[in-house]
Amino acid sequence: MSNVTYDIAIIIINYNSSEFTTKCVTSVLEHTNTALFYHLIVIDNASEANDFKALKTSIANLGEEHISLYRSRFNTGFGGGNMHGVQFAKAKYYLFLNNDTLMIDDPIKKCFDFMEVHPEAAVCGPRIQNEHGEKQLGFDYFTSFSREVFGKKFVEKIYGKPNRRKEYSQPIAVDYINGSFMFFSAKDFDEVGGFDTNIFLYFEESDVCYRLKKKGKKTYYLPTATYVHYQGQSINKTKMPMAIKIELKTSMFYVIRKNRGYFHYQVLRMIFVLRYGLTSILKPRYFKLFHRILIGLPLGKSLKQNEVIQS
């Protein structure tokens, strides 16, 4: 298989959620046009031994030769896990697919067909609905001073951005699409270096789409294709909610400093110091977040630093 070039390499990360991953893989197999020549690459991101064993068994039971399973001994997060998968991908397109998704309406084939006739597009993503059939937000605006201080509605109105809540009937160019389903031109993805593995969680999709835009490439939202996303199943937000909030802000400020510059970063950080300083007086649980912003949200204190190497 190492010498084969596929139409699409579909990369799925598993982290202690083998049941979701198995359902996702099965969904791809059942709801993807058989004319497509694709390689399913499953990366286990240092799950517990029992979960990996269950995943390995379920993948083997599917009996499909075009599914490959690899295990990382270290949890490298969303970007790192996907970049691990890229090492084994030989395809014209990469699809980075969350394991808590299900295919309906053959969205993979529709993305493939769209990209084939739109050479200006570097990446596209379909319409999202949750498990109850309700439409979810499929795209967003680049993180910036305006977005974080004045809000997304301000950015939408002042800069003429597409309305995230509107139902569209035709593909539209957007800043970036939801990271749960990102269908890339492999050439364009490779040329900008892929996902930034300094980021453990959050804003990876904003960062890579921003870099692609600087290269003159476009990101599209495809409302004519749909998939299901079980929101937040791949991250246990209830177990450590404040740690997750801190990680989100850590990634956000890293991306702002990287893409917008030091002055932009410092002005926004000072506003957030004031905002969360006042908030922590009324809600003491926010003090940890306030303190992390006060010291500059260093990557050295990311949740990534808490990970251990698995046997």
C-alpha positions in Angstrom: 0.0 0.0 0.0 2.9 2.4 0.5 3.3 3.0 -3.2 -0.4 3.7 -3.8 -1.6 7.2 -4.4 -5.2 7.7 -3.4 -7.9 10.2 -4.3 -8.4 11.0 -0.6 -6.6 10.2 2.7 -9.2 10.4 5.5 -7.5 10.9 8.9 -9.4 10.2 12.1 -8.0 10.6 15.6 -9.1 8.4 18.5 -8.5 9.4 22.1 -10.2 7.2 24.6 -13.4 7.1 22.5 -13.1 3.9 20.5 -16.9 3.4 20.2 -17.3 6.8 18.5 -14.3 6.1 16.3 -15.7 2.8 15.2 -19.1 4.3 14.4 -17.4 7.1 12.4 -15.3 4.7 10.4 -18.3 2.5 9.7 -20.3 5.6 8.6 -17.6 6.6 6.1 -17.6 3.1 4.7 -21.4 3.0 4.3 -22.0 6.5 3.1 -19.1 7.3 0.7 -19.3 6.8 -3.0 -17.5 3.6 -4.0 -16.0 5.3 -7.0 -13.6 7.2 -4.7 -10.3 5.6 -4.1 -9.6 6.5 -0.4 -7.3 5.5 2.4 -8.7 5.6 6.0 -6.0 6.4 8.5 -6.9 6.1 12.1 -4.4 7.6 14.7 -4.8 6.5 18.3 -3.5 9.5 20.3 -2.1 7.6 23.3 -5.4 6.3 24.6 -5.6 4.0 27.6 -4.7 0.4 26.7 -8.2 -1.0 27.0 -9.6 1.6 24.6 -6.9 1.0 22.0 -7.4 -2.7 22.3 -11.1 -2.3 21.6 -10.4 0.0 18.7 -7.8 -2.4 17.2 -10.3 -5.3 17.4 -13.2 -3.3 15.9 -11.0 -2.1 13.0 -9.8 -5.6 12.3 -13.4 -6.9 12.4 -14.3 -4.5 9.6 -12.0 -6.5 7.3 -11.2 -3.5 5.0 -7.7 -3.4 3.5 -7.8 0.4 3.0 -8.0 1.1 6.7 -4.7 1.6 8.6 -4.4 2.0 12.4 -1.4 3.6 14.0 -0.8 4.4 17.7 1.1 7.3 19.1 2.6 6.8 22.5 2.1 10.5 23.3 -1.0 12.6 23.1 0.0 15.4 20.7 -3.4 17.0 20.5 -5.6 17.8 17.5 -2.9 19.2 15.2 -0.2 16.9 16.2 -2.4 13.8 15.9 -3.5 14.8 12.4 0.1 15.6 11.3 1.1 12.1 12.5 -1.5 10.8 10.1 -0.2 12.9 7.3 3.0 11.0 7.4 1.2 7.9 6.1 -1.0 9.8 3.6 -0.4 9.6 -0.2 -3.3 11.3 -1.8 -4.5 14.3 -3.8 -6.7 15.4 -0.9 -6.6 15.1 2.9 -9.8 14.9 4.9 -9.3 15.6 8.6 -12.4 14.1 10.3 -13.4 14.2 13.9 -14.2 10.8 15.3 -17.5 12.1 16.8 -19.0 12.6 13.3 -21.3 10.6 11.1 -21.7 10.8 7.3 -25.0 11.5 5.7 -25.7 12.8 2.2 -22.3 11.6 1.0 -20.4 14.7 2.0 -17.0 13.3 1.1 -17.9 12.8 -2.6 -19.5 16.3 -2.7 -16.4 17.9 -1.3 -14.2 16.0 -3.7 -16.4 17.1 -6.7 -16.3 20.7 -5.6 -12.5 20.8 -5.1 -12.0 19.2 -8.5 -13.5 22.2 -10.3 -12.4 25.0 -8.0 -8.6 25.2 -8.2 -8.6 28.4 -6.1 -10.0 26.5 -3.1 -7.5 25.1 -0.6 -10.1 23.6 1.8 -13.8 23.2 2.1 -16.3 21.9 4.7 -19.9 20.9 4.7 -23.0 22.0 6.6 -23.2 20.6 10.1 -26.1 19.3 12.1 -26.1 17.8 15.6 -27.5 14.4 16.5 -31.0 15.9 16.8 -31.0 17.2 13.2 -30.4 20.8 14.2 -28.2 23.0 12.1 -24.9 23.9 13.8 -22.4 26.7 13.0 -20.2 25.5 10.1 -17.8 28.4 9.8 -16.3 31.4 11.7 -14.2 34.5 11.5 -10.5 34.8 12.1 -9.6 35.6 15.7 -8.6 39.2 16.0 -8.8 42.3 18.3 -12.2 43.2 16.7 -13.7 39.8 17.1 -12.6 39.2 20.7 -13.4 42.8 22.0 -16.5 43.8 20.0 -17.9 40.4 19.2 -18.6 38.4 16.1 -21.8 40.3 15.1 -19.7 43.5 15.0 -17.1 41.8 12.7 -19.9 40.4 10.5 -21.6 43.9 10.0 -18.5 46.1 9.8 -16.4 43.8 7.5 -19.3 42.3 5.5 -18.7 38.8 6.6 -21.2 36.0 5.8 -23.9 35.4 8.5 -22.9 32.2 10.3 -26.6 31.4 11.2 -28.1 31.9 7.8 -29.0 28.9 5.7 -27.2 29.1 2.3 -28.0 27.3 -0.9 -24.7 27.8 -2.7 -21.0 27.4 -1.6 -19.5 30.6 -0.1 -16.0 31.8 0.7 -15.4 32.1 4.4 -12.5 32.8 6.8 -12.4 29.3 8.2 -14.5 26.2 8.5 -15.3 23.9 11.5 -12.3 21.7 12.4 -14.5 18.5 12.7 -14.5 18.1 8.9 -11.8 19.8 6.8 -11.3 18.7 3.2 -7.9 20.0 2.0 -6.0 20.1 -1.2 -2.9 18.1 -0.1 -0.6 20.3 -2.2 -1.9 23.5 -0.6 -1.9 22.0 2.9 1.7 20.7 2.5 2.9 24.0 1.1 1.9 26.0 4.2 3.3 23.3 6.6 -0.1 21.9 7.7 -1.3 22.3 11.3 0.8 24.1 13.8 1.8 21.4 16.3 2.6 24.1 18.9 -1.1 24.3 19.4 -2.5 21.5 21.6 -6.2 22.3 21.2 -8.4 24.9 19.6 -7.8 27.5 16.8 -5.8 25.1 14.6 -8.3 25.5 11.8 -8.3 29.3 12.1 -4.5 29.4 11.9 -4.1 27.1 8.9 -6.8 28.8 6.9 -5.3 32.2 7.7 -1.9 31.1 6.4 -3.6 29.7 3.2 -5.4 33.0 2.7 -2.1 34.8 2.8 -1.0 32.5 0.0 -4.0 33.6 -2.1 -6.0 30.4 -1.5 -9.7 30.3 -0.5 -11.7 28.4 2.1 -15.3 27.4 1.2 -18.4 26.4 3.2 -20.5 23.9 1.3 -24.2 24.0 2.4 -25.2 21.4 -0.1 -23.3 18.6 1.8 -24.2 17.6 5.4 -22.7 15.6 8.2 -23.6 14.9 11.8 -21.3 16.1 14.6 -21.9 15.0 18.2 -20.7 18.3 19.7 -17.8 18.0 22.2 -17.6 14.3 22.5 -13.9 14.2 21.7 -13.1 16.5 24.6 -14.4 16.1 28.2 -15.3 19.7 29.0 -17.2 18.8 32.2 -14.2 17.1 33.8 -12.0 20.2 33.9 -14.0 23.2 32.5 -11.6 25.9 33.7 -8.5 24.1 32.4 -10.3 23.9 29.0 -11.1 27.6 29.1 -7.5 28.4 29.9 -6.3 26.1 27.1 -8.7 27.8 24.6 -7.4 31.3 25.6 -3.8 30.1 25.4 -4.2 28.9 21.9 -6.2 32.0 20.9 -3.4 34.4 22.1 -0.7 32.3 20.5 -2.5 32.5 17.1 -3.1 36.2 17.5 0.6 36.9 18.4 1.8 34.7 15.5 -0.5 36.0 12.8 -1.4 39.6 13.9 1.8 40.7 15.6 3.1 41.5 19.1 1.4 44.9 19.5 -2.0 43.4 18.6 -1.4 40.6 21.1 -0.3 42.9 23.9 -3.2 45.4 23.5 -5.7 42.6 23.5 -4.1 40.9 26.5 -4.3 44.1 28.6 -8.0 44.3 27.8 -8.4 40.7 28.9 -6.4 41.3 32.1 -8.9 44.0 33.0 -11.9 42.0 31.9 -11.0 38.8 33.8 -9.5 40.7 36.8 -13.0 42.2 37.4 -14.7 39.0 36.6 -12.6 37.0 39.1 -13.7 39.4 41.9 -17.3 38.4 41.3 -16.5 34.8 40.3 -13.4 33.6 42.0 -13.2 30.5 39.9 -11.9 32.7 37.1 -8.9 33.7 39.1 -6.7 31.0 37.5 -7.7 32.2 34.0 -7.0 35.8 35.0 -3.6 34.8 36.4 -2.7 32.9 33.3 -3.6 35.9 31.1 -1.6 38.2 33.4 1.6 36.2 32.9 1.1 36.1 29.1 -0.5 32.6 28.5 2.8 30.8 27.9 2.6 27.6 25.8 4.8 26.0 28.4 1.8 25.8 30.7 -0.4 24.2 28.1 -2.3 21.0 28.9 0.1 19.4 26.5 2.8 19.6 29.2 0.7 17.3 31.4 0.7 14.4 29.0 2.8 11.3 29.7 4.3 8.7 27.3 2.2 5.6 27.2 3.8 2.1 27.1 
